[in-house]
Amino acid sequence: MSNSALAAARNFIEHEKQFHLGFLPTEQSSPLTKNLDKEFARGSIYGVANLQSVDRNVLAMARKIFASAEFAKLVAAGEKVIRSGGKVVFSGCGATGRLSILLECMYRDCCANTPELAQYRNNVFSIMTGGDYALVRSVEFFEDYQSFGRQQVKELDMTDRDMLVAITEGGETSSVLGTVFEALDRGCQTFLMFNNPADLLAEHLERSRQAICDERVCVLDLYCGPMALAGSTRMQATTSEQLIAGAALESIVLKLLGNALPDYARLFETLLDDLESPAARQGIADYIDFEANCYKNKGLLTYFADDYLLDIFTDTTERSPTFMLPPFRKYDDKVSPRPWTFVKNPLRTTDEVWSHGMNRELRCLDWSTDLYLAMGAPEKVLTNPPLIQARELKKFLVGSEDIADRISGGCDAAVLVTLSTGRTNAELKTVMQDIQKQLPCSKHLSIGCSCGDFAVPCKLEHSPLEIMSHMAVKLVLNTASTGIMAVLGRVTGNWMSYVDVSNKKLIDRATRLISEIGEMDYEKACIMLFEAIEELAESTAASDERVSTVQYVLNKIKKQQ
């Protein structure tokens, strides 16, 4: 073992204890899905049912939160801020950052199509750690720095007229808590949502305690137990946050319109019932087998959609760090491996996709080296600042441009995704006829009705922000993408054993995975992990698909036995 790998491991063990998060329920294994890999081995429909069982925990939590004084305060404060001309700002990182962008865009789309709301169209904003660029490709290590979150609040010029709704699945993400502390310093009303017991966070993590125990912060504790896939907070944690934050934002809209509020808990329960029906489960299971077979046969898969494109981006982007898949690549990148999955809108150019989908200018980061230095960024960022500006985001050709890069010669496929509440379904089906001629396989995934090659029937009632339609896309795609990876052997028990190590939280998670599966103590597992990180960095070319560090270590352990 090299001295540098040993020193890095020792430093993480001894000096990064704030990122040792195994005590948090969101990082632990759910007893409901402990045999998830075996359930999918029995058949995908059994695995789907197993995954869905954990979503019921969200419903139990939601009933309590919707009836709480904190939720009522959030809605009342949001309405008052918007009526007075202030900003409601959602902030998050990773899955919750993409949720924050989605919430803003849902609101702006509603205002653009509702004349009575036109005057309020520029009153809701989002902060995504890493900026809009991180919607389609994760920005490594940004979540580890409070200063980065503080800077993004500064750039929005938040004042005491404004309100921050910070969303962090675990309740401990440094960049998101940075937005909380900066908002408080600026006199903003501040709300904080998370998915672990508040008292547990306050007891163990100083940065969380400072936010939770500040009397100026209104806390919404959405704790609903461990995730269906251990540590994968993109699942039930973000589902609960999307439901609560989305319902709060739509409630604000309804109040602005003078309309009555629906029973969101009942609507969510109805959606869960529908998705657990035999027909819906079969549709999801059949789709899982189809997409997994595409990858088994060396194919690339491309989703095509319009109205719900941002929702699909969220799921596909998060597959990369969760399951160690090649991330989206830019059109001028001919070296990196092509992503297994990509997303395109065949009705609009890439520029139009962003202008139409966002209903605003792109909000990407263009920070200087001096600013990174002032914010305490690591040396590797100072020497090689990330290319995350708007011009770089537009290099991902997510519009109607040529699909040549999605043709590999394997079992390539196009998948049209529509919802019964979609406004452009007819146009999508027409333009897909030309795309189908270029690929060996084309299928239609339909959510909300019984048509298509893979139908997931469920009742989707119209509402200003189409809350339940967006929830349906999330639940279906989260279940499908997790199931696909389980079928492909990238899940062990209910652990994502192909996890990336792109930030300190994931380093800790990978260490715990090696410790549990390899049957060794945390310290030894951590040392082996850092040794593997160094070995893989030296042996992997830019054109190679990234190797799972966890699997690399586990295979080494097997050889030594």
C-alpha positions as CSV (number, residue, x, y, z in Angstrom):
1,M,0.0,0.0,0.0
2,S,1.2,3.5,-0.9
3,N,1.9,6.0,1.9
4,S,-0.5,8.5,0.2
5,A,-3.4,6.1,0.2
6,L,-2.8,5.2,3.8
7,A,-2.6,8.8,4.8
8,A,-5.8,9.7,3.0
9,A,-7.6,6.9,4.7
10,R,-6.3,7.8,8.1
11,N,-7.3,11.4,7.5
12,F,-10.9,10.4,6.6
13,I,-11.1,8.0,9.6
14,E,-9.8,10.5,12.2
15,H,-10.7,14.0,10.8
16,E,-13.8,13.5,8.7
17,K,-16.1,12.1,11.4
18,Q,-18.8,14.6,10.5
19,F,-19.2,12.5,7.3
20,H,-19.4,9.2,9.0
21,L,-23.2,8.8,8.7
22,G,-24.0,5.2,9.4
23,F,-26.1,6.1,12.4
24,L,-28.7,7.9,10.2
25,P,-31.8,5.8,9.3
26,T,-31.6,7.1,5.7
27,E,-28.2,5.4,5.4
28,Q,-29.3,2.1,6.8
29,S,-30.9,-1.1,5.3
30,S,-34.7,-1.3,5.3
31,P,-35.9,-4.6,6.8
32,L,-38.7,-4.6,4.2
33,T,-36.3,-5.0,1.3
34,K,-33.4,-6.9,2.8
35,N,-33.8,-9.6,0.1
36,L,-34.4,-7.3,-2.8
37,D,-31.9,-8.9,-5.1
38,K,-33.5,-12.3,-4.4
39,E,-37.0,-10.9,-5.1
40,F,-35.9,-9.7,-8.5
41,A,-34.2,-13.1,-9.1
42,R,-37.6,-14.7,-8.6
43,G,-39.1,-12.4,-11.2
44,S,-39.3,-8.6,-11.7
45,I,-42.9,-8.4,-10.6
46,Y,-41.9,-9.7,-7.2
47,G,-39.1,-7.1,-7.0
48,V,-41.5,-4.3,-8.0
49,A,-43.9,-5.2,-5.2
50,N,-41.0,-5.4,-2.7
51,L,-39.8,-1.9,-3.7
52,Q,-43.3,-0.4,-3.6
53,S,-43.9,-1.6,-0.1
54,V,-41.5,1.0,1.3
55,D,-43.5,3.9,-0.4
56,R,-46.3,3.3,2.1
57,N,-44.0,4.8,4.8
58,V,-44.2,8.1,3.0
59,L,-48.0,8.1,3.2
60,A,-48.0,7.6,6.9
61,M,-45.5,10.5,7.3
62,A,-47.4,12.7,4.9
63,R,-50.7,12.5,6.8
64,K,-49.0,13.8,9.9
65,I,-47.1,16.6,8.1
66,F,-50.1,17.9,6.1
67,A,-52.0,18.3,9.4
68,S,-49.1,20.1,11.1
69,A,-48.7,23.7,12.1
70,E,-45.4,23.8,10.3
71,F,-46.9,22.9,7.0
72,A,-49.6,25.5,7.5
73,K,-46.9,28.1,8.3
74,L,-45.0,27.2,5.2
75,V,-48.0,27.7,3.0
76,A,-49.1,31.0,4.7
77,A,-45.6,32.4,4.6
78,G,-45.2,31.5,0.9
79,E,-48.4,33.2,-0.1
80,K,-47.6,36.3,1.9
81,V,-44.0,36.6,0.4
82,I,-45.3,36.2,-3.2
83,R,-48.1,38.7,-2.8
84,S,-45.7,41.2,-1.4
85,G,-43.3,40.8,-4.3
86,G,-40.6,38.7,-2.5
87,K,-38.9,35.5,-3.6
88,V,-39.7,31.9,-2.5
89,V,-36.4,30.0,-3.0
90,F,-36.0,26.3,-2.9
91,S,-32.5,24.9,-2.3
92,G,-31.1,21.5,-2.5
93,C,-28.2,19.3,-3.6
94,G,-28.2,16.2,-5.8
95,A,-31.7,14.7,-5.9
96,T,-33.1,17.6,-3.8
97,G,-31.3,20.1,-6.0
98,R,-33.0,18.6,-9.1
99,L,-36.3,18.7,-7.1
100,S,-35.7,22.4,-6.3
101,I,-35.3,23.1,-10.0
102,L,-38.4,21.0,-10.9
103,L,-40.5,22.9,-8.4
104,E,-39.5,26.3,-9.8
105,C,-40.1,25.1,-13.3
106,M,-43.5,23.6,-12.4
107,Y,-44.5,27.0,-10.9
108,R,-43.2,29.0,-13.8
109,D,-45.0,26.8,-16.3
110,C,-48.2,27.2,-14.4
111,C,-47.8,31.0,-14.4
112,A,-47.0,31.0,-18.1
113,N,-50.3,29.2,-18.8
114,T,-52.5,30.9,-16.2
115,P,-53.3,34.6,-17.0
116,E,-54.4,35.2,-13.4
117,L,-50.9,34.3,-12.2
118,A,-48.8,36.2,-14.8
119,Q,-47.9,38.9,-12.3
120,Y,-46.3,36.3,-10.0
121,R,-44.3,34.5,-12.6
122,N,-40.9,35.7,-11.3
123,N,-41.4,35.0,-7.6
124,V,-40.2,31.4,-7.3
125,F,-36.5,30.4,-7.7
126,S,-34.3,27.5,-7.1
127,I,-30.7,26.9,-5.9
128,M,-29.1,23.7,-7.1
129,T,-25.6,22.9,-5.6
130,G,-23.5,23.2,-8.7
131,G,-26.1,25.2,-10.6
132,D,-28.4,24.1,-13.5
133,Y,-25.5,22.1,-15.0
134,A,-25.9,19.6,-12.2
135,L,-29.4,18.8,-13.5
136,V,-27.9,16.6,-16.1
137,R,-24.5,15.7,-14.7
138,S,-23.4,15.6,-11.0
139,V,-20.8,18.1,-9.9
140,E,-18.3,16.3,-7.7
141,F,-17.5,17.4,-4.1
142,F,-19.6,20.6,-4.2
143,E,-22.0,19.3,-1.6
144,D,-19.1,19.2,1.0
145,Y,-18.8,23.0,1.3
146,Q,-21.1,25.3,3.1
147,S,-19.4,28.2,1.4
148,F,-20.6,27.1,-2.0
149,G,-24.3,27.2,-0.8
150,R,-23.7,30.6,0.8
151,Q,-22.4,32.0,-2.5
152,Q,-25.4,30.8,-4.4
153,V,-27.7,32.6,-2.0
154,K,-25.6,35.8,-2.4
155,E,-25.9,35.5,-6.2
156,L,-29.7,35.4,-5.9
157,D,-29.5,38.6,-3.8
158,M,-31.9,37.3,-1.2
159,T,-33.2,39.9,1.3
160,D,-35.5,40.0,4.4
161,R,-38.4,40.1,1.9
162,D,-37.6,36.6,0.8
163,M,-38.1,33.1,2.0
164,L,-35.8,30.0,1.8
165,V,-37.1,26.4,1.7
166,A,-34.0,24.2,2.1
167,I,-34.3,20.5,1.3
168,T,-31.7,17.9,2.3
169,E,-32.6,14.3,2.4
170,G,-30.3,13.4,5.3
171,G,-30.5,16.7,7.0
172,E,-26.7,17.1,7.0
173,T,-25.7,18.2,3.5
174,S,-23.1,21.0,4.0
175,S,-23.9,23.0,0.9
176,V,-27.6,23.1,1.6
177,L,-27.0,24.0,5.2
178,G,-24.8,26.8,3.9
179,T,-27.9,28.2,2.1
180,V,-29.7,28.1,5.4
181,F,-27.0,30.0,7.3
182,E,-26.6,32.7,4.6
183,A,-30.4,33.2,4.4
184,L,-30.6,33.6,8.1
185,D,-27.8,36.1,8.0
186,R,-29.8,38.1,5.5
187,G,-33.0,38.1,7.6
188,C,-34.9,35.7,5.3
189,Q,-37.8,33.5,6.6
190,T,-36.2,30.0,6.6
191,F,-37.7,26.5,6.4
192,L,-35.8,23.3,6.5
193,M,-37.0,19.8,5.3
194,F,-35.1,16.6,5.9
195,N,-35.7,12.8,6.4
196,N,-34.0,11.8,9.6
197,P,-35.1,12.3,13.2
198,A,-34.3,15.9,14.2
199,D,-33.1,14.9,17.7
200,L,-30.7,12.3,16.2
201,L,-29.2,14.8,13.8
202,A,-28.8,17.5,16.5
203,E,-27.1,15.0,18.8
204,H,-24.5,13.8,16.4
205,L,-23.8,16.6,13.8
206,E,-22.9,20.1,14.8
207,R,-23.8,21.6,11.5
208,S,-27.2,20.1,11.6
209,R,-27.7,21.1,15.2
210,Q,-27.0,24.7,14.5
211,A,-29.7,24.8,11.8
212,I,-32.3,22.6,13.6
213,C,-32.0,24.4,17.0
214,D,-32.1,27.9,15.6
215,E,-35.4,29.3,16.6
216,R,-35.6,31.3,13.4
217,V,-35.7,28.0,11.3
218,C,-39.1,26.3,10.9
219,V,-38.2,22.6,10.7
220,L,-40.3,20.0,8.8
221,D,-39.0,16.5,9.9
222,L,-40.2,14.1,7.2
223,Y,-38.7,11.0,8.7
224,C,-40.2,7.9,7.1
225,G,-37.5,5.2,7.8
226,P,-34.7,3.7,5.7
227,M,-34.8,3.7,1.9
228,A,-35.9,0.8,-0.2
229,L,-32.4,0.7,-1.5
230,A,-30.0,1.4,1.4
231,G,-28.7,4.9,1.4
232,S,-30.4,5.8,-1.9
233,T,-32.2,8.9,-0.7
234,R,-33.3,9.7,-4.3
235,M,-36.1,7.3,-3.5
236,Q,-38.5,7.6,-0.5
237,A,-36.7,10.6,1.0
238,T,-37.0,12.7,-2.1
239,T,-40.4,11.3,-2.8
240,S,-41.6,12.6,0.5
241,E,-39.9,16.0,-0.1
242,Q,-41.4,16.3,-3.5
243,L,-44.9,15.5,-2.1
244,I,-44.7,17.9,0.8
245,A,-42.9,20.7,-1.0
246,G,-44.9,20.3,-4.1
247,A,-48.2,20.3,-2.2
248,A,-47.1,23.4,-0.3
249,L,-46.2,25.2,-3.5
250,E,-49.4,24.2,-5.2
251,S,-51.4,25.2,-2.1
252,I,-49.8,28.7,-2.4
253,V,-50.9,28.8,-6.0
254,L,-54.4,27.8,-5.2
255,K,-54.6,30.5,-2.5
256,L,-53.4,33.1,-5.0
257,L,-56.2,31.9,-7.3
258,G,-58.7,31.9,-4.4
259,N,-59.4,28.2,-4.8
260,A,-60.0,25.4,-2.2
261,L,-57.1,23.0,-1.3
262,P,-57.4,19.3,-2.0
263,D,-56.6,16.4,0.4
264,Y,-53.1,15.7,-0.8
265,A,-52.7,12.7,1.5
266,R,-55.8,11.1,-0.1
267,L,-54.6,11.8,-3.6
268,F,-51.2,10.3,-2.8
269,E,-52.8,7.2,-1.3
270,T,-55.0,6.8,-4.4
271,L,-51.8,7.0,-6.6
272,L,-50.0,4.3,-4.5
273,D,-53.1,2.1,-4.7
274,D,-53.2,2.5,-8.5
275,L,-49.5,1.8,-8.9
276,E,-49.7,-1.3,-6.8
277,S,-52.5,-2.8,-9.0
278,P,-51.7,-6.0,-10.9
279,A,-51.8,-4.2,-14.2
280,A,-49.5,-1.3,-13.2
281,R,-47.0,-3.7,-11.5
282,Q,-47.0,-5.9,-14.6
283,G,-46.4,-2.9,-16.8
284,I,-43.4,-1.7,-14.7
285,A,-42.0,-5.2,-14.4
286,D,-42.2,-5.8,-18.2
287,Y,-40.5,-2.5,-18.8
288,I,-37.7,-3.4,-16.3
289,D,-37.0,-6.6,-18.2
290,F,-37.1,-4.8,-21.6
291,E,-34.5,-2.1,-20.6
292,A,-32.3,-4.6,-18.7
293,N,-32.2,-6.8,-21.8
294,C,-31.2,-3.8,-24.0
295,Y,-28.1,-3.3,-21.8
296,K,-27.4,-7.0,-21.6
297,N,-27.2,-6.9,-25.4
298,K,-24.8,-3.9,-25.5
299,G,-27.4,-1.5,-26.5
300,L,-28.0,2.2,-25.7
301,L,-31.4,3.5,-24.6
302,T,-32.8,7.0,-25.2
303,Y,-35.9,8.4,-23.6
304,F,-38.0,10.8,-25.6
305,A,-40.4,13.2,-23.9
306,D,-41.6,16.8,-23.7
307,D,-43.8,17.9,-20.8
308,Y,-42.1,15.7,-18.2
309,L,-38.6,15.9,-19.5
310,L,-37.1,17.4,-16.3
311,D,-38.6,14.5,-14.3
312,I,-36.9,12.0,-16.5
313,F,-33.6,14.0,-16.4
314,T,-33.7,13.6,-12.6
315,D,-34.0,9.9,-12.6
316,T,-31.5,9.2,-15.4
317,T,-28.8,11.7,-14.1
318,E,-29.0,10.0,-10.6
319,R,-28.4,6.6,-12.1
320,S,-24.7,7.5,-12.7
321,P,-23.5,8.1,-9.1
322,T,-26.0,5.5,-7.7
323,F,-25.0,2.6,-9.9
324,M,-21.6,3.7,-11.3
325,L,-22.9,4.2,-14.9
326,P,-21.3,6.4,-17.5
327,P,-22.7,9.9,-17.1
328,F,-24.2,12.0,-19.9
329,R,-21.5,13.2,-22.3
330,K,-21.2,16.4,-24.4
331,Y,-21.4,16.3,-28.2
332,D,-17.7,17.2,-28.5
333,D,-16.5,14.5,-26.1
334,K,-15.4,11.6,-28.3
335,V,-13.3,9.9,-25.6
336,S,-15.6,9.3,-22.6
337,P,-17.8,6.2,-22.9
338,R,-21.3,6.9,-24.1
339,P,-24.0,6.8,-21.4
340,W,-26.2,3.8,-21.3
341,T,-29.2,6.1,-21.0
342,F,-29.9,9.5,-22.5
343,V,-32.8,11.9,-22.7
344,K,-34.0,13.9,-25.6
345,N,-37.0,16.1,-26.6
346,P,-37.7,15.5,-30.4
347,L,-40.0,18.6,-30.6
348,R,-37.4,21.3,-29.8
349,T,-33.8,22.1,-30.3
350,T,-31.5,22.0,-27.2
351,D,-31.7,25.8,-26.8
352,E,-35.5,25.5,-27.0
353,V,-35.6,22.7,-24.5
354,W,-34.0,24.8,-21.8
355,S,-35.9,28.1,-22.6
356,H,-39.3,26.2,-22.8
357,G,-38.7,23.8,-19.9
358,M,-37.3,26.4,-17.5
359,N,-39.4,29.5,-18.5
360,R,-36.2,31.4,-17.5
361,E,-32.6,31.9,-18.4
362,L,-30.2,29.1,-17.4
363,R,-28.7,29.7,-14.0
364,C,-25.3,28.1,-14.2
365,L,-22.1,28.9,-12.3
366,D,-19.1,30.7,-13.8
367,W,-16.9,31.1,-10.7
368,S,-13.3,32.4,-10.9
369,T,-10.3,30.7,-9.4
370,D,-10.1,33.6,-6.9
371,L,-13.6,33.0,-5.8
372,Y,-13.0,29.3,-5.4
373,L,-9.9,30.1,-3.3
374,A,-11.9,32.5,-1.1
375,M,-14.5,29.8,-0.6
376,G,-11.9,27.2,0.6
377,A,-12.2,24.9,-2.4
378,P,-9.9,21.9,-2.6
379,E,-6.6,22.1,-4.6
380,K,-7.9,20.0,-7.4
381,V,-10.7,22.6,-8.0
382,L,-8.3,25.5,-7.9
383,T,-6.0,23.9,-10.5
384,N,-8.7,22.6,-12.7
385,P,-12.0,24.5,-12.2
386,P,-15.1,22.6,-13.3
387,L,-16.6,23.5,-16.6
388,I,-20.2,24.0,-15.5
389,Q,-21.2,27.2,-17.3
390,A,-24.3,27.5,-19.5
391,R,-22.3,27.0,-22.7
392,E,-21.1,23.7,-21.3
393,L,-24.6,22.6,-20.3
394,K,-25.8,23.2,-23.9
395,K,-23.2,20.8,-25.2
396,F,-25.4,18.0,-24.1
397,L,-27.6,17.7,-27.1
398,V,-30.9,17.0,-25.4
399,G,-33.1,18.4,-28.2
400,S,-34.1,17.4,-31.7
401,E,-30.6,17.2,-33.0
402,D,-29.2,14.1,-34.8
403,I,-29.3,10.9,-32.8
404,A,-26.2,9.3,-34.4
405,D,-24.4,9.3,-31.0
406,R,-27.1,7.0,-29.7
407,I,-26.5,4.3,-32.3
408,S,-24.0,1.8,-31.2
409,G,-24.8,-1.1,-33.4
410,G,-26.0,-3.1,-30.4
411,C,-29.6,-3.5,-29.2
412,D,-30.2,0.2,-29.2
413,A,-33.7,1.4,-28.3
414,A,-35.9,4.5,-28.2
415,V,-38.5,4.8,-25.5
416,L,-41.3,7.4,-25.8
417,V,-42.6,8.4,-22.4
418,T,-46.1,10.0,-22.2
419,L,-48.6,10.8,-19.5
420,S,-52.3,11.1,-19.7
421,T,-51.9,14.7,-18.6
422,G,-49.3,15.5,-21.3
423,R,-50.1,18.3,-23.7
424,T,-48.0,17.3,-26.7
425,N,-48.6,13.5,-26.8
426,A,-50.0,13.6,-30.4
427,E,-47.0,15.6,-31.7
428,L,-44.6,13.3,-29.9
429,K,-46.1,10.2,-31.5
430,T,-45.9,11.8,-35.0
431,V,-42.2,12.8,-34.8
432,M,-41.2,9.5,-33.3
433,Q,-42.1,7.8,-36.5
434,D,-38.9,9.1,-38.1
435,I,-36.8,8.3,-35.1
436,Q,-38.1,4.7,-35.1
437,K,-36.7,4.2,-38.6
438,Q,-33.1,4.9,-37.3
439,L,-33.1,2.5,-34.4
440,P,-33.7,-1.3,-34.3
441,C,-36.2,-1.0,-31.4
442,S,-38.8,1.6,-30.3
443,K,-41.2,1.3,-27.5
444,H,-43.8,3.4,-25.8
445,L,-44.0,3.7,-21.9
446,S,-47.4,5.2,-21.0
447,I,-48.2,6.4,-17.5
448,G,-51.7,7.1,-16.5
449,C,-53.6,5.1,-19.2
450,S,-53.7,1.6,-20.7
451,C,-52.1,2.4,-24.2
452,G,-48.5,1.8,-25.3
453,D,-46.2,-1.2,-25.2
454,F,-45.7,-0.8,-21.5
455,A,-48.8,0.7,-19.8
456,V,-48.9,1.8,-16.2
457,P,-52.5,2.7,-15.6
458,C,-53.3,5.2,-12.8
459,K,-55.7,8.0,-12.3
460,L,-54.0,11.4,-12.7
461,E,-56.2,14.3,-11.8
462,H,-55.4,17.7,-13.3
463,S,-54.2,20.4,-10.9
464,P,-52.3,23.7,-11.3
465,L,-48.9,22.1,-10.9
466,E,-49.9,18.6,-11.9
467,I,-48.5,17.4,-8.6
468,M,-49.7,13.8,-8.8
469,S,-48.6,13.4,-12.4
470,H,-45.1,14.4,-11.4
471,M,-45.2,12.0,-8.4
472,A,-46.3,9.2,-10.8
473,V,-43.3,9.8,-13.1
474,K,-41.0,9.8,-10.1
475,L,-42.4,6.6,-8.5
476,V,-42.5,4.7,-11.8
477,L,-39.0,5.6,-12.9
478,N,-37.4,5.2,-9.5
479,T,-38.9,1.7,-9.3
480,A,-37.9,0.9,-12.9
481,S,-34.3,2.2,-12.7
482,T,-33.6,0.4,-9.4
483,G,-35.2,-2.8,-10.7
484,I,-33.1,-2.7,-13.9
485,M,-29.9,-2.4,-11.9
486,A,-31.0,-5.3,-9.6
487,V,-31.7,-7.5,-12.6
488,L,-28.2,-6.6,-13.9
489,G,-26.6,-7.6,-10.6
490,R,-25.7,-4.1,-9.4
491,V,-27.6,-4.5,-6.1
492,T,-26.5,-6.8,-3.3
493,G,-29.3,-7.5,-0.8
494,N,-30.8,-4.1,-0.8
495,W,-27.4,-2.2,-1.0
496,M,-26.3,-0.4,-4.1
497,S,-23.0,-2.2,-4.3
498,Y,-21.8,-0.3,-7.4
499,V,-21.9,3.1,-5.6
500,D,-19.7,6.0,-6.8
501,V,-17.3,7.7,-4.4
502,S,-17.6,11.3,-5.7
503,N,-18.0,13.0,-2.3
504,K,-17.3,12.4,1.4
505,K,-20.8,11.0,2.1
506,L,-20.3,8.4,-0.6
507,I,-16.8,7.5,0.6
508,D,-18.4,6.7,4.0
509,R,-21.2,4.8,2.4
510,A,-18.7,2.8,0.3
511,T,-16.6,2.0,3.4
512,R,-19.7,0.7,5.2
513,L,-20.6,-1.4,2.2
514,I,-17.2,-3.0,2.1
515,S,-17.3,-3.5,5.9
516,E,-20.7,-5.2,5.9
517,I,-20.3,-7.3,2.8
518,G,-16.6,-8.1,3.3
519,E,-17.1,-8.8,7.0
520,M,-14.4,-6.5,8.3
521,D,-14.1,-3.4,10.6
522,Y,-14.7,0.1,9.3
523,E,-11.0,1.1,9.5
524,K,-9.7,-1.8,7.4
525,A,-12.5,-1.3,4.9
526,C,-11.7,2.4,4.6
527,I,-8.0,1.7,4.0
528,M,-8.7,-0.8,1.3
529,L,-11.1,1.7,-0.3
530,F,-8.5,4.5,-0.6
531,E,-6.0,2.0,-1.8
532,A,-8.4,1.0,-4.6
533,I,-9.2,4.6,-5.4
534,E,-5.5,5.2,-6.1
535,E,-5.0,2.0,-8.0
536,L,-8.0,2.6,-10.3
537,A,-7.0,6.2,-10.9
538,E,-3.6,5.0,-12.2
539,S,-5.0,2.1,-14.3
540,T,-8.2,3.6,-15.8
541,A,-8.2,5.5,-19.1
542,A,-10.7,8.3,-19.8
543,S,-12.3,6.2,-22.5
544,D,-13.0,3.3,-20.1
545,E,-16.3,2.9,-18.2
546,R,-15.6,3.6,-14.6
547,V,-15.0,0.6,-12.4
548,S,-17.0,0.4,-9.1
549,T,-14.4,0.9,-6.3
550,V,-16.6,-1.2,-4.0
551,Q,-16.7,-4.1,-6.4
552,Y,-13.0,-3.8,-7.1
553,V,-12.3,-4.1,-3.3
554,L,-14.8,-7.0,-2.9
555,N,-13.3,-8.9,-5.8
556,K,-9.8,-8.4,-4.3
557,I,-11.1,-9.8,-0.9
558,K,-12.5,-12.9,-2.7
559,K,-9.2,-13.6,-4.4
560,Q,-7.4,-13.3,-1.0
561,Q,-9.7,-15.9,0.6
